[in-house]
């Protein structure tokens, strides 16, 4: 799996979300400031509701922009079998007869990144799995919570 292609996939997803959120925030702002949204009486909250919505959408757009900057600043390096897992690592885990691949990224955890037919789930160092992975090496065990409790998974590869 190509980490660079996965990163491009994540950036494309984030940039599309940023465009969508920016457009939504501008639309809500226009609605809040439109003459037709002016309060007709003291109980009319249309313009105030639209202003709250615009502020929330603008804040979300700002967070997405920060995530884009963090992903662009991420240095992707090659990891060897003896290297400890750090940000930018592509980690393959095996447990319960299943294999899962994770990309340790700076933000946007839970997102799926695709490289053609292959996919990896983004985890961050702030997530429970990400905290366990940091510093681990090939052969080490981590615990992933299943609906039946913790399930041991072995680190199969670190790229």
N, C-alpha and C positions, 0 to 999 in steps of 0.2 A: 504494500500500500504506500502511496506517495503522500508524505506529510505536506508537501507544498501544494498539491492538488486539493487536499482536505482543507488547508488554510484558505485557499482561494474560494472554495465552496462556502466556507463560513463567512468570509468577507462579502461574497455575493448575496448571501441570505441577509446579512446585517444591513448592507447598503439598500436592498429592496425594502426592508422594514423601515429604515430611516426615511426613505422617500415617502412611503405610505404614511408614517406618523407625522412627518412634516406637513404633508398635504392635509391630513386630518386636523392638525393643530391650527393651520391657517384658515381652514373652513370654519372651525369652531370660533376662532377669533373674529372672523368676518360676521358670523351670526351674532356674537355677543355685542358687536359694535354697530350692527345694522339698525337703522331707524325703526324698522318694523318690530324689533325686539324690545323696544323701549317699554318700560313697565306702564301698564294701564292703570294700576292702582297699587296700594302698598303691599298687596299679597302676590302680585305678579313677579315671579322669580325667573322668567325665561332667560333674560340677559345675564343674570348672575349665574345661573346654572351653566349656560354656555361658556361664560368666562372661567368657571371652575374646570370645566371639561377641557377648554383650550390650554389652561395652565398645566393640567395633568398630562395632556398629550405632548406639550412642549417639553416637560420634564422627562418623559419617556424618550422622546427624540434625542434629548441631550445625553441620556444614559446610553442609548444605542450608538451615538457618535463617539462617546468615550470608549465603548467596547471596540469599535472599529479602530480607533487609535491604538488601543492595547494590543489588538491582534496584529496590526501593522508593525508594531514595535517588537513583537515576539521574535526572538532569535531562534531559528530552527537549526539544531546541530545534530550530528550523528551521535548516537549512543551505542556504546559497546556492551557486551553481556555483563561486564564487571562494573559498569557505571551505575550510580544511583539515579533513580527516576527524578526528573525535575521538569519544570515547565517546558513545553515543546516536545516532550517524549510521546511516542506512539507505543502504547503498552497493550500486549495481548495477555489475557488471563484465561485460565482453564479451570473449570470447576463443575462438578456434577455432569461430566461428559460433554459440557458445552464450552465453546470458545467465544470470548467477547473481546472487542478491541476498543480502546479508549485513547483519546488524545487529551493530554493534560494541557489546558489552555489558561489564559489569563482571566477570561470572563465568558459569559454565555453558556454556562454549564447546562447539560441536559439536551443540548442541541445535537442533531445528527448531521455529520459531515459525510459527503459521498465522494468517492473517487471511482467513477464508472459504476461497476457492480458492487464494489466494496464499500462498507460504511463503518464509521467509528463514532462513538458517542463522546461528546466533549464533557470533561470533568474539570473542575477547578480545584486549586489547593485549599479552598475554603469548604469544599464539600466533604462529607464523611469518607467517601471512597478516595477522593483526592488527597486528604490528609494521611490516609493509610499508605497510599502509593509513594508519596514523597520520600526519597532516600532508599526505597526498596530496590532490590536487584533481581535478576533472573533467578528463579528457584525459590524466592521468598513467598510466604503465604500472606494473603489479606482476607478479611472477612467481609462478605457482602450479605446484607440482610435480605432474606427471603421471607415470604409470608409465614414460613415455619420456623424462622429464626436465622441466626448467622450460618452462612455456608462458606467453608474455606475454598479459596481460589488461589492457584499457583501462578506466579508471574512466569509466563512462557517466553516472552521476548520483549525487548526494549529497543526501539529504533529511534 
